């Protein structure tokens, strides 16, 4: 996997995007009602962006997601929750403030379809999915994934995709590509997978 040292910027933008499923007016009304009621349905895909924040001091890792949008140091901030994919470009955005992350060791970044297993959905079904990590000010893109969601067989059987890490190594911040599909459709299950003793990190190629 490729990795890059972050230079000339102290803020990273992490984003995901997808296109709303084309439905008729009756289904659009149903989707709108579901959104008001904080529900999801088989008629829409609710993708979410989330992060696991690990600390250098051995304190408990944190999960940053739609229900907990700020890490303790405010170094990782989720900028909202989009449920339909109807926005142009980035639908959900996260900001990483490197100058606030003195105690941060690693940030694991992933997307997933909320309730995807319940509705028998998978990432390969979603139109124009992408995930990216870039510098906020220079717009330099370190990681961008899009074609894999249609080209990879694993996307047909999974709801979660881990696409990158941000690693604090001494005075350097490193962005590392990741490519891992997982079957989970809840952020807390993904958090449990990564923080349990059963998880063994993959070897770099």
Backbone as a chain_set.jsonl record, in Angstrom:
{"seq": "XXXXXXXXXXXXXXXXXXXXXXXXXXXXXXXXXXXXXXXXXXXXXXXXXXXXXXXXXXXXXXXXXXXXXXXXXXXXXXXXXXXXXXXXXXXXXXXXXXXXXXXXXXXXXXXXXXXXXXXXXXXXXXXXXXXXXXXXXXXXXXXXXXXXXXXXXXXXXXXXXXXXXXXXXXXXXXXXXXXXXXXXXXXXXXXXXXXXXXXXXXXXX", "coords": {"N": [[0.831, -1.189, 0.0], [0.434, 2.269, -0.727], [2.041, 5.115, 0.806], [2.201, 8.419, 2.199], [3.965, 11.313, 3.173], [2.681, 13.995, 4.954], [2.884, 17.311, 3.963], [3.319, 20.864, 4.231], [0.794, 21.563, 5.17], [-1.67, 21.573, 7.759], [-4.104, 20.501, 8.046], [-6.391, 17.986, 7.147], [-8.746, 16.862, 4.755], [-11.271, 14.517, 4.748], [-13.369, 12.621, 2.772], [-16.491, 11.216, 1.618], [-18.582, 10.063, -1.045], [-21.608, 9.475, -2.884], [-24.196, 8.5, -5.217], [-27.65, 9.256, -5.189], [-30.195, 6.777, -5.202], [-32.24, 6.337, -8.013], [-35.604, 6.95, -7.856], [-39.243, 6.715, -7.951], [-41.834, 9.265, -7.443], [-43.528, 8.509, -5.326], [-41.92, 6.779, -3.818], [-39.911, 8.588, -3.171], [-41.241, 10.248, -1.369], [-41.689, 8.418, 0.679], [-39.034, 7.884, 1.435], [-38.304, 10.406, 2.377], [-39.968, 10.601, 4.626], [-38.969, 8.46, 6.129], [-36.43, 9.496, 6.645], [-37.03, 11.673, 8.31], [-38.0, 10.291, 10.48], [-35.728, 9.149, 11.365], [-35.035, 6.715, 10.248], [-34.092, 3.958, 8.09], [-34.416, 2.525, 4.802], [-35.051, -0.09, 2.358], [-35.119, 1.275, 0.03], [-33.242, 3.224, -0.208], [-29.764, 4.16, 0.104], [-27.813, 4.492, 2.855], [-24.944, 5.754, 3.381], [-22.145, 6.007, 5.538], [-19.496, 7.878, 7.019], [-16.699, 7.253, 9.054], [-14.371, 7.099, 11.857], [-11.695, 5.569, 13.652], [-9.908, 6.468, 16.426], [-6.769, 6.175, 17.694], [-4.59, 6.356, 20.565], [-1.426, 7.641, 21.72], [-0.78, 7.458, 24.396], [-1.817, 5.2, 25.488], [-4.441, 5.297, 26.304], [-8.001, 4.655, 26.041], [-9.183, 3.849, 22.759], [-11.059, 5.898, 20.427], [-14.277, 6.24, 18.863], [-15.316, 8.002, 16.134], [-18.175, 9.127, 14.715], [-21.495, 9.431, 13.223], [-23.022, 9.653, 15.534], [-21.295, 10.593, 17.426], [-19.458, 13.095, 17.035], [-17.042, 14.382, 17.478], [-13.645, 13.986, 18.358], [-11.83, 13.555, 21.478], [-9.79, 15.483, 21.681], [-10.582, 17.219, 19.763], [-9.31, 16.851, 17.382], [-10.212, 15.271, 15.353], [-13.018, 15.667, 13.434], [-16.311, 15.186, 12.511], [-18.338, 16.419, 9.941], [-21.127, 16.373, 9.746], [-24.154, 14.512, 8.847], [-25.208, 12.795, 6.135], [-27.915, 11.307, 4.539], [-28.893, 10.434, 2.085], [-27.352, 10.781, -0.263], [-27.758, 12.775, -2.117], [-26.447, 15.172, -2.438], [-24.09, 17.258, -4.259], [-20.864, 16.178, -5.289], [-18.762, 15.742, -2.493], [-20.463, 13.996, -0.018], [-20.439, 13.319, 2.722], [-18.271, 14.649, 5.145], [-15.152, 14.782, 6.819], [-12.939, 16.387, 9.072], [-9.513, 16.532, 9.778], [-7.398, 17.718, 12.164], [-4.208, 18.239, 12.306], [-2.496, 19.677, 13.944], [-3.675, 19.559, 16.387], [-3.365, 17.059, 17.287], [-1.465, 15.908, 19.091], [-1.369, 13.766, 20.893], [-2.355, 11.736, 19.4], [-2.076, 8.583, 17.856], [-2.813, 6.907, 15.689], [-5.209, 7.058, 13.051], [-7.921, 5.416, 11.837], [-9.725, 5.088, 8.903], [-12.949, 4.743, 7.527], [-15.813, 3.695, 5.541], [-19.304, 2.846, 5.493], [-22.403, 1.057, 4.848], [-25.183, 1.961, 6.492], [-27.284, -0.196, 8.243], [-27.131, -1.961, 6.144], [-26.923, -4.782, 6.011], [-29.377, -5.567, 7.069], [-31.141, -4.722, 5.077], [-30.261, -6.217, 2.993], [-28.263, -5.164, 1.317], [-25.344, -4.05, -0.554], [-22.016, -2.764, -1.132], [-21.337, -2.765, -3.84], [-23.682, -2.281, -5.185], [-24.239, 0.39, -4.993], [-24.331, 3.556, -6.545], [-21.625, 5.267, -8.035], [-19.785, 5.501, -5.852], [-17.298, 6.979, -3.802], [-14.214, 7.528, -2.021], [-12.015, 9.683, -0.292], [-8.882, 11.174, 0.715], [-7.415, 14.186, 1.421], [-5.296, 17.148, 1.357], [-6.364, 20.014, 3.11], [-5.859, 22.754, 2.409], [-3.999, 22.839, 0.226], [-5.166, 21.106, -1.515], [-4.069, 18.761, -2.407], [-4.396, 15.43, -3.303], [-4.203, 12.508, -1.536], [-5.248, 9.931, -1.228], [-7.606, 8.243, -3.156], [-10.424, 6.39, -3.802], [-12.508, 4.681, -6.015], [-13.218, 3.129, -8.382], [-12.913, 0.554, -7.393], [-15.202, -0.28, -6.087], [-16.949, -1.25, -7.934], [-15.408, -3.004, -9.376], [-14.291, -4.953, -7.742], [-14.794, -8.158, -6.406], [-15.3, -8.532, -3.701], [-16.783, -6.321, -2.962], [-19.351, -6.97, -3.556], [-20.306, -8.433, -1.498], [-20.107, -7.188, 0.91], [-20.478, -4.51, 3.348], [-18.878, -2.581, 4.433], [-15.958, -0.547, 4.024], [-12.591, -0.109, 4.482], [-10.473, 2.487, 3.942], [-8.201, 4.016, 4.435], [-5.458, 5.256, 6.509], [-4.28, 7.558, 8.956], [-1.26, 8.342, 10.265], [0.645, 9.119, 13.106], [3.9, 9.728, 13.411], [6.473, 10.333, 15.241], [7.698, 13.454, 14.441], [6.323, 13.535, 12.127], [3.453, 13.276, 9.978], [1.693, 10.748, 8.433], [-0.038, 9.616, 5.616], [-1.66, 6.721, 4.783], [-2.576, 4.365, 2.355], [-5.314, 2.091, 2.495], [-7.023, -0.987, 1.886], [-9.628, -2.69, 2.453], [-12.325, -4.787, 2.757], [-15.2, -5.293, 4.795], [-17.787, -7.115, 6.558], [-19.558, -5.663, 8.127], [-22.268, -3.496, 9.226], [-22.617, -1.531, 11.067], [-21.16, 1.07, 12.912], [-20.172, 0.625, 15.478], [-19.713, -2.117, 15.508], [-17.621, -2.371, 13.714], [-15.711, -0.908, 15.061], [-15.397, -2.576, 17.302], [-14.29, -4.815, 16.053], [-11.762, -3.834, 15.24], [-10.592, -3.096, 17.64], [-10.56, -5.3, 19.214], [-8.927, -8.183, 20.634], [-8.74, -10.079, 18.75], [-8.16, -9.067, 16.303], [-5.762, -8.904, 13.771], [-3.327, -6.968, 12.324], [-3.006, -6.422, 8.792], [-0.317, -7.522, 6.717], [1.901, -5.354, 4.974], [2.108, -5.146, 1.414]], "CA": [[0.0, 0.0, 0.0], [1.181, 3.521, -0.797], [1.943, 6.038, 1.921], [2.666, 9.753, 1.85], [4.205, 12.231, 4.281], [1.93, 15.24, 4.785], [3.738, 18.496, 4.007], [2.756, 22.173, 3.877], [-0.599, 21.7, 5.582], [-1.946, 20.948, 9.051], [-5.485, 20.03, 8.047], [-6.773, 17.033, 6.111], [-10.161, 16.636, 4.483], [-11.651, 13.148, 4.399], [-14.723, 12.706, 2.25], [-17.1, 10.135, 0.85], [-19.724, 10.49, -1.844], [-22.347, 8.471, -3.642], [-25.364, 9.076, -5.873], [-28.936, 8.755, -4.708], [-30.89, 5.82, -6.049], [-33.348, 6.966, -8.724], [-36.888, 6.35, -7.476], [-40.395, 7.521, -8.34], [-42.275, 10.248, -6.459], [-44.085, 7.823, -4.154], [-40.803, 6.3, -3.009], [-39.225, 9.757, -2.628], [-41.996, 10.672, -0.185], [-41.41, 7.427, 1.722], [-37.663, 8.103, 1.89], [-38.305, 11.633, 3.177], [-40.576, 10.278, 5.919], [-37.989, 7.632, 6.84], [-35.355, 10.37, 7.116], [-37.553, 12.432, 9.447], [-38.154, 9.355, 11.591], [-34.389, 8.589, 11.624], [-35.056, 5.315, 9.827], [-33.596, 3.685, 6.752], [-35.242, 1.541, 4.112], [-34.392, -0.734, 1.23], [-35.224, 2.159, -1.122], [-32.153, 4.195, -0.206], [-28.5, 3.698, 0.682], [-27.314, 5.466, 3.829], [-23.522, 5.549, 3.635], [-21.607, 6.804, 6.635], [-18.053, 8.01, 7.186], [-16.349, 7.146, 10.474], [-12.94, 6.956, 12.146], [-11.234, 5.077, 14.95], [-8.754, 7.27, 16.832], [-5.927, 5.523, 18.698], [-3.774, 7.343, 21.271], [-0.07, 7.225, 22.078], [-0.609, 7.287, 25.841], [-2.438, 3.957, 25.922], [-5.84, 5.484, 26.683], [-8.942, 3.937, 25.185], [-9.445, 4.439, 21.444], [-12.352, 6.565, 20.269], [-15.014, 6.105, 17.616], [-15.942, 9.232, 15.661], [-19.195, 8.755, 13.736], [-22.614, 10.378, 13.229], [-23.532, 9.809, 16.889], [-20.23, 11.162, 18.279], [-18.804, 13.742, 15.901], [-15.782, 15.027, 17.852], [-12.731, 13.271, 19.241], [-11.608, 14.283, 22.735], [-8.912, 16.64, 21.454], [-11.11, 17.935, 18.598], [-8.42, 16.669, 16.233], [-11.015, 14.616, 14.32], [-14.362, 16.24, 13.512], [-17.233, 14.839, 11.433], [-19.044, 17.664, 9.639], [-22.552, 16.182, 9.494], [-24.631, 13.182, 8.466], [-26.039, 12.819, 4.934], [-28.556, 9.993, 4.471], [-29.473, 10.091, 0.79], [-26.424, 10.874, -1.38], [-28.294, 13.706, -3.108], [-25.579, 16.341, -2.584], [-23.08, 17.202, -5.306], [-19.505, 15.983, -4.781], [-18.642, 15.077, -1.196], [-21.712, 13.939, 0.753], [-20.069, 13.395, 4.137], [-16.904, 15.172, 5.244], [-14.483, 14.777, 8.117], [-11.749, 17.215, 9.102], [-8.474, 16.096, 10.713], [-6.53, 18.842, 12.516], [-2.955, 17.614, 12.724], [-1.871, 20.466, 15.006], [-4.344, 19.252, 17.655], [-3.27, 15.619, 17.494], [-0.192, 15.547, 19.729], [-1.489, 12.469, 21.553], [-2.936, 10.771, 18.467], [-1.132, 7.662, 17.252], [-3.288, 6.445, 14.383], [-6.625, 7.255, 12.746], [-8.373, 4.459, 10.828], [-10.844, 5.719, 8.214], [-13.774, 3.764, 6.817], [-17.206, 3.991, 5.219], [-20.166, 1.661, 5.585], [-23.832, 1.263, 4.62], [-25.935, 1.753, 7.73], [-28.359, -1.182, 8.093], [-27.0, -2.643, 4.863], [-27.232, -6.206, 6.147], [-30.818, -5.683, 7.283], [-31.832, -4.519, 3.807], [-29.609, -7.055, 1.98], [-27.556, -4.279, 0.406], [-23.887, -4.189, -0.587], [-21.377, -1.58, -1.701], [-21.302, -2.834, -5.301], [-24.965, -1.815, -5.715], [-24.377, 1.839, -4.837], [-23.795, 4.261, -7.705], [-20.601, 6.323, -7.971], [-19.186, 5.634, -4.522], [-15.875, 7.298, -3.738], [-13.649, 7.941, -0.735], [-10.757, 10.383, -0.543], [-8.155, 11.894, 1.761], [-6.64, 15.226, 0.748], [-4.948, 18.326, 2.139], [-7.425, 21.013, 3.103], [-5.501, 24.011, 1.75], [-3.327, 22.637, -1.058], [-6.025, 20.232, -2.33], [-3.335, 17.571, -2.841], [-5.126, 14.205, -2.986], [-3.333, 11.396, -1.166], [-5.961, 8.672, -1.443], [-8.943, 8.285, -3.748], [-10.922, 5.085, -4.233], [-13.836, 4.695, -6.621], [-13.458, 1.999, -9.278], [-12.877, -0.726, -6.68], [-16.525, -0.665, -5.612], [-17.591, -2.002, -9.009], [-14.484, -3.97, -9.967], [-13.849, -5.976, -6.795], [-15.822, -9.116, -6.011], [-15.617, -8.355, -2.278], [-17.785, -5.265, -2.804], [-20.678, -7.571, -3.736], [-20.667, -9.223, -0.319], [-19.757, -6.454, 2.126], [-21.055, -3.185, 3.548], [-17.88, -1.663, 4.99], [-14.677, -0.483, 3.328], [-11.54, 0.655, 5.156], [-9.735, 3.029, 2.801], [-6.976, 4.736, 4.741], [-5.011, 5.541, 7.868], [-3.4, 8.704, 9.185], [-0.362, 7.851, 11.31], [1.531, 10.113, 13.72], [5.178, 9.059, 13.62], [7.424, 11.369, 15.634], [7.289, 14.782, 13.977], [5.688, 13.399, 10.82], [2.132, 12.695, 9.781], [1.736, 9.912, 7.234], [-1.297, 9.076, 5.103], [-1.41, 5.398, 4.201], [-3.714, 3.713, 1.711], [-5.771, 0.781, 2.942], [-8.072, -1.535, 1.026], [-10.141, -3.838, 3.186], [-13.776, -4.897, 2.878], [-15.686, -5.979, 5.983], [-19.224, -7.372, 6.42], [-20.345, -4.988, 9.164], [-23.074, -2.348, 8.817], [-22.733, -0.63, 12.206], [-19.825, 1.573, 13.257], [-19.705, 0.017, 16.723], [-19.199, -3.455, 15.199], [-16.314, -2.168, 13.09], [-14.856, -0.498, 16.173], [-15.113, -3.778, 18.092], [-13.384, -5.644, 15.255], [-10.413, -3.273, 15.235], [-10.037, -2.927, 18.982], [-10.547, -6.578, 19.92], [-7.664, -8.922, 20.588], [-8.773, -11.023, 17.631], [-7.724, -8.399, 15.081], [-4.335, -8.93, 13.453], [-3.117, -6.08, 11.176], [-2.518, -7.037, 7.566], [1.052, -7.189, 6.327], [2.012, -4.557, 3.753], [2.633, -5.865, 0.25]], "C": [[0.88, 1.259, 0.0], [1.019, 4.329, 0.481], [2.656, 7.333, 1.572], [2.871, 10.568, 3.122], [3.47, 13.536, 3.987], [2.876, 16.425, 4.954], [2.914, 19.733, 3.671], [1.281, 22.321, 4.213], [-0.776, 21.039, 6.939], [-3.402, 20.517, 9.19], [-5.696, 19.07, 6.886], [-8.288, 17.014, 5.981], [-10.345, 15.179, 4.088], [-13.094, 13.206, 3.924], [-15.175, 11.421, 1.594], [-18.268, 10.714, 0.059], [-20.364, 9.309, -2.535], [-23.554, 9.153, -4.254], [-26.631, 8.425, -5.357], [-29.527, 7.78, -5.72], [-32.08, 6.502, -6.71], [-34.648, 6.221, -8.413], [-38.017, 7.266, -7.92], [-40.849, 8.406, -7.181], [-42.791, 9.59, -5.188], [-42.97, 7.344, -3.232], [-40.01, 7.466, -2.424], [-39.91, 10.258, -1.364], [-41.72, 9.729, 0.975], [-40.014, 7.631, 2.302], [-37.588, 9.345, 2.772], [-38.891, 11.39, 4.56], [-39.619, 9.445, 6.757], [-36.878, 8.493, 7.423], [-35.789, 11.169, 8.339], [-37.632, 11.552, 10.683], [-36.838, 8.686, 11.971], [-34.319, 7.106, 11.288], [-34.391, 5.19, 8.469], [-34.5, 2.647, 6.116], [-34.451, 0.94, 2.972], [-34.396, 0.154, -0.003], [-34.106, 3.193, -1.192], [-30.908, 3.57, 0.407], [-27.966, 4.797, 1.586], [-25.859, 5.143, 4.145], [-23.053, 6.495, 4.731], [-20.083, 6.768, 6.626], [-17.74, 7.971, 8.671], [-14.844, 6.941, 10.619], [-12.741, 6.361, 13.525], [-9.942, 5.818, 15.272], [-8.02, 6.547, 17.952], [-4.946, 6.536, 19.28], [-2.419, 6.772, 21.676], [0.105, 6.931, 23.56], [-1.278, 6.029, 26.378], [-3.873, 4.099, 26.38], [-6.754, 4.826, 25.654], [-9.102, 4.628, 23.833], [-10.851, 5.022, 21.387], [-12.954, 6.239, 18.912], [-15.657, 7.448, 17.295], [-16.887, 8.853, 14.529], [-20.372, 9.712, 13.907], [-23.191, 10.608, 14.623], [-22.53, 10.406, 17.86], [-19.235, 11.825, 17.332], [-17.448, 14.367, 16.211], [-14.932, 14.078, 18.689], [-12.433, 14.14, 20.458], [-10.784, 15.554, 22.539], [-9.42, 17.555, 20.347], [-10.174, 17.844, 17.399], [-9.139, 15.998, 15.066], [-12.458, 15.073, 14.495], [-15.163, 15.817, 12.284], [-18.173, 16.014, 11.21], [-20.525, 17.468, 9.321], [-22.864, 14.78, 9.021], [-25.592, 13.319, 7.295], [-26.611, 11.424, 4.725], [-28.983, 9.559, 3.078], [-28.483, 10.068, -0.36], [-26.855, 11.864, -2.44], [-27.438, 14.958, -3.286], [-24.621, 16.151, -3.761], [-21.701, 17.014, -4.673], [-19.497, 15.222, -3.472], [-19.966, 15.148, -0.444], [-21.462, 14.003, 2.253], [-18.588, 13.738, 4.231], [-16.412, 15.114, 6.683], [-13.239, 15.652, 8.008], [-10.786, 16.662, 10.149], [-7.505, 17.256, 10.91], [-5.238, 18.279, 13.113], [-2.302, 18.369, 13.876], [-2.556, 20.277, 16.362], [-4.115, 17.804, 18.081], [-1.986, 15.15, 18.142], [-0.239, 14.148, 20.331], [-2.08, 11.391, 20.649], [-1.843, 9.894, 17.875], [-1.526, 7.241, 15.85], [-4.782, 6.717, 14.27], [-6.981, 6.317, 11.601], [-9.666, 4.988, 10.223], [-11.627, 4.693, 7.406], [-15.149, 4.335, 6.495], [-18.0, 2.702, 5.327], [-21.602, 2.049, 5.265], [-24.567, 0.952, 5.914], [-27.147, 0.856, 7.45], [-28.302, -1.912, 6.747], [-27.32, -4.122, 4.93], [-28.728, -6.43, 6.311], [-31.578, -5.612, 5.969], [-31.206, -5.303, 2.658], [-28.96, -6.195, 0.883], [-26.063, -4.594, 0.419], [-23.302, -2.983, -1.302], [-21.374, -1.582, -3.227], [-22.585, -2.307, -5.935], [-25.074, -0.294, -5.754], [-23.682, 2.546, -6.002], [-22.745, 5.296, -7.305], [-20.063, 6.576, -6.567], [-17.724, 6.063, -4.664], [-15.502, 7.665, -2.311], [-12.315, 8.611, -1.023], [-10.192, 10.971, 0.742], [-7.281, 12.914, 1.049], [-6.274, 16.33, 1.726], [-6.052, 19.364, 2.011], [-7.064, 22.22, 2.253], [-4.889, 23.801, 0.368], [-4.148, 21.799, -2.027], [-5.269, 19.021, -2.883], [-4.073, 16.324, -2.368], [-4.132, 13.078, -2.72], [-3.969, 10.051, -1.488], [-7.289, 8.982, -2.119], [-9.292, 6.894, -4.246], [-12.299, 5.268, -4.845], [-14.103, 3.437, -7.45], [-13.566, 0.666, -8.546], [-14.263, -1.201, -6.273], [-17.332, -1.401, -6.68], [-16.717, -3.148, -9.503], [-14.161, -5.143, -9.054], [-15.014, -6.863, -6.364], [-16.235, -8.931, -4.554], [-16.678, -7.286, -2.047], [-19.205, -5.796, -2.954], [-21.176, -8.275, -2.482], [-20.461, -8.465, 0.989], [-20.356, -5.054, 2.141], [-20.062, -2.151, 4.057], [-16.602, -1.711, 4.158], [-13.733, 0.433, 4.094], [-10.588, 1.163, 4.075], [-8.462, 3.78, 3.161], [-6.689, 4.868, 6.22], [-4.211, 6.844, 7.859], [-2.576, 8.373, 10.424], [0.543, 8.982, 11.787], [2.822, 9.407, 14.117], [6.24, 10.109, 13.942], [6.914, 12.741, 15.255], [6.525, 14.727, 12.658], [4.261, 12.868, 10.943], [2.14, 11.982, 8.436], [0.324, 9.467, 6.883], [-0.985, 7.772, 4.384], [-2.694, 4.857, 3.578], [-4.041, 2.396, 2.411], [-6.82, 0.303, 1.954], [-8.571, -2.824, 1.657], [-11.663, -3.764, 3.27], [-14.125, -5.704, 4.123], [-17.203, -6.116, 5.894], [-20.12, -6.529, 7.319], [-21.109, -3.779, 8.615], [-23.366, -1.39, 9.969], [-21.322, -0.199, 12.615], [-19.284, 0.924, 14.521], [-19.173, -1.398, 16.5], [-17.814, -3.374, 14.554], [-15.292, -1.761, 14.141], [-14.45, -1.707, 17.006], [-14.128, -4.687, 17.358], [-11.945, -5.137, 15.363], [-9.788, -3.2, 16.616], [-10.018, -4.224, 19.78], [-9.191, -7.255, 19.78], [-7.608, -9.874, 19.407], [-8.267, -10.398, 16.337], [-6.211, -8.463, 14.942], [-4.12, -8.048, 12.227], [-2.567, -6.834, 9.98], [-1.078, -6.614, 7.301], [1.023, -6.348, 5.058], [2.576, -5.415, 2.638], [4.049, -5.406, -0.075]], "O": [[1.928, 1.299, 0.643], [-0.007, 4.243, 1.156], [3.586, 7.352, 0.765], [2.05, 10.519, 4.038], [3.615, 14.112, 2.909], [3.58, 16.532, 5.958], [1.938, 19.66, 2.924], [0.588, 23.129, 3.596], [-0.106, 20.052, 7.24], [-3.876, 20.211, 10.284], [-5.232, 19.317, 5.773], [-9.014, 17.133, 6.968], [-9.656, 14.673, 3.202], [-13.949, 13.779, 4.601], [-14.37, 10.641, 1.084], [-18.861, 11.721, 0.446], [-19.733, 8.273, -2.743], [-23.904, 10.265, -3.858], [-26.685, 7.218, -5.12], [-29.375, 7.944, -6.93], [-32.853, 7.179, -6.032], [-34.772, 5.024, -8.671], [-37.796, 8.437, -8.227], [-40.319, 8.312, -6.074], [-42.517, 10.07, -4.088], [-43.061, 7.484, -2.013], [-39.489, 7.362, -1.314], [-39.247, 10.645, -0.402], [-41.537, 10.166, 2.112], [-39.827, 7.561, 3.517], [-36.897, 9.347, 3.79], [-38.379, 11.905, 5.553], [-39.467, 9.686, 7.955], [-36.43, 8.265, 8.547], [-35.023, 11.328, 9.289], [-37.366, 12.004, 11.796], [-36.817, 7.771, 12.794], [-33.631, 6.337, 11.959], [-34.156, 6.185, 7.783], [-35.26, 1.968, 6.806], [-33.346, 1.378, 2.653], [-33.742, -0.173, -0.993], [-34.04, 3.963, -2.15], [-30.987, 2.58, 1.134], [-27.697, 5.908, 1.129], [-25.567, 4.365, 5.054], [-23.51, 7.633, 4.831], [-19.47, 5.761, 6.274], [-18.444, 8.593, 9.467], [-14.141, 6.653, 9.651], [-13.516, 6.615, 14.447], [-8.995, 5.799, 14.485], [-8.575, 6.329, 19.029], [-4.517, 7.461, 18.59], [-2.285, 5.577, 21.94], [1.04, 6.228, 23.944], [-1.305, 5.81, 27.589], [-4.476, 3.114, 26.807], [-6.332, 4.488, 24.548], [-9.152, 5.856, 23.767], [-11.715, 4.681, 22.195], [-12.239, 5.994, 17.94], [-16.445, 7.972, 18.082], [-16.457, 8.321, 13.505], [-20.271, 10.692, 14.645], [-23.791, 11.653, 14.872], [-22.879, 10.697, 19.005], [-18.282, 11.19, 16.88], [-16.768, 14.837, 15.299], [-15.432, 13.441, 19.617], [-12.749, 15.33, 20.465], [-11.056, 16.58, 23.164], [-8.776, 18.552, 20.021], [-10.243, 18.678, 16.496], [-8.721, 16.14, 13.916], [-13.051, 14.895, 15.558], [-14.746, 16.058, 11.152], [-18.741, 16.55, 12.162], [-21.123, 18.331, 8.678], [-21.967, 13.962, 8.818], [-26.671, 13.893, 7.44], [-25.861, 10.449, 4.732], [-29.401, 8.414, 2.901], [-28.739, 9.395, -1.358], [-26.363, 11.803, -3.566], [-27.687, 15.737, -4.206], [-24.375, 15.028, -4.201], [-21.401, 17.618, -3.642], [-20.143, 14.182, -3.346], [-20.524, 16.229, -0.257], [-22.2, 14.672, 2.976], [-17.761, 13.195, 3.498], [-17.16, 15.365, 7.628], [-12.566, 15.66, 6.977], [-11.19, 16.36, 11.273], [-6.872, 17.722, 9.963], [-5.196, 17.895, 14.282], [-1.622, 17.76, 14.702], [-2.069, 20.78, 17.374], [-4.616, 17.374, 19.12], [-1.464, 14.095, 17.781], [0.753, 13.421, 20.28], [-2.283, 10.258, 21.084], [-0.804, 10.395, 17.443], [-0.7, 7.217, 14.937], [-5.523, 6.622, 15.248], [-6.407, 6.412, 10.516], [-10.606, 5.305, 10.953], [-11.046, 3.876, 6.691], [-15.589, 5.318, 7.09], [-17.443, 1.606, 5.26], [-21.982, 3.213, 5.391], [-24.572, -0.189, 6.375], [-27.931, 1.118, 6.538], [-29.317, -2.421, 6.271], [-27.925, -4.667, 4.007], [-29.283, -7.377, 5.753], [-32.543, -6.348, 5.762], [-31.556, -5.099, 1.495], [-29.095, -6.472, -0.308], [-25.578, -5.314, 1.293], [-24.015, -2.262, -2.0], [-21.404, -0.519, -3.846], [-22.579, -1.924, -7.105], [-25.914, 0.249, -6.471], [-22.576, 2.173, -6.392], [-22.938, 6.083, -6.378], [-19.906, 7.723, -6.147], [-17.005, 5.573, -5.535], [-16.347, 8.056, -1.506], [-11.567, 8.165, -1.893], [-10.909, 11.227, 1.709], [-6.494, 12.556, 0.173], [-6.869, 16.439, 2.798], [-6.606, 19.565, 0.93], [-7.882, 22.67, 1.451], [-5.233, 24.521, -0.57], [-3.866, 21.778, -3.225], [-5.791, 18.323, -3.752], [-4.345, 16.173, -1.177], [-3.321, 12.739, -3.581], [-3.296, 9.139, -1.967], [-8.011, 9.884, -1.695], [-8.545, 6.294, -5.019], [-13.159, 5.932, -4.266], [-15.108, 2.757, -7.239], [-14.235, -0.251, -9.022], [-14.482, -2.404, -6.128], [-18.294, -2.099, -6.359], [-17.23, -4.153, -9.995], [-13.796, -6.217, -9.533], [-16.084, -6.371, -6.003], [-17.396, -9.15, -4.208], [-17.397, -7.333, -1.049], [-20.159, -5.146, -2.526], [-22.34, -8.671, -2.411], [-20.624, -9.039, 2.066], [-20.695, -4.49, 1.101], [-20.379, -0.963, 4.105], [-16.211, -2.763, 3.654], [-14.037, 1.604, 4.326], [-9.967, 0.368, 3.37], [-7.704, 4.149, 2.264], [-7.549, 4.628, 7.067], [-3.553, 7.178, 6.873], [-3.127, 8.15, 11.502], [1.129, 9.707, 10.984], [2.839, 8.592, 15.039], [6.834, 10.702, 13.041], [5.837, 13.154, 15.684], [6.123, 15.764, 12.131], [3.919, 12.128, 11.865], [2.547, 12.551, 7.423], [-0.422, 8.999, 7.744], [-0.145, 7.732, 3.484], [-3.759, 4.887, 4.194], [-3.146, 1.68, 2.861], [-7.438, 1.111, 1.261], [-8.02, -3.901, 1.433], [-12.219, -2.797, 3.791], [-13.442, -6.669, 4.466], [-17.849, -5.314, 5.22], [-21.341, -6.677, 7.268], [-20.666, -3.125, 7.671], [-24.25, -0.54, 9.867], [-20.404, -1.019, 12.655], [-18.08, 0.695, 14.635], [-18.278, -1.84, 17.221], [-16.947, -4.207, 14.817], [-14.147, -2.212, 14.114], [-13.284, -1.844, 17.375], [-13.234, -5.263, 17.977], [-11.019, -5.924, 15.555], [-8.564, -3.239, 16.74], [-9.514, -4.251, 20.902], [-8.407, -6.917, 18.893], [-6.549, -10.418, 19.095], [-7.975, -11.112, 15.377], [-5.472, -8.123, 15.866], [-4.679, -8.344, 11.172], [-1.769, -7.76, 10.124], [-0.675, -5.495, 7.62], [0.213, -6.596, 4.165], [3.406, -6.294, 2.869], [4.656, -5.9, -1.025]]}, "num_chains": 1, "name": "protein.A"}
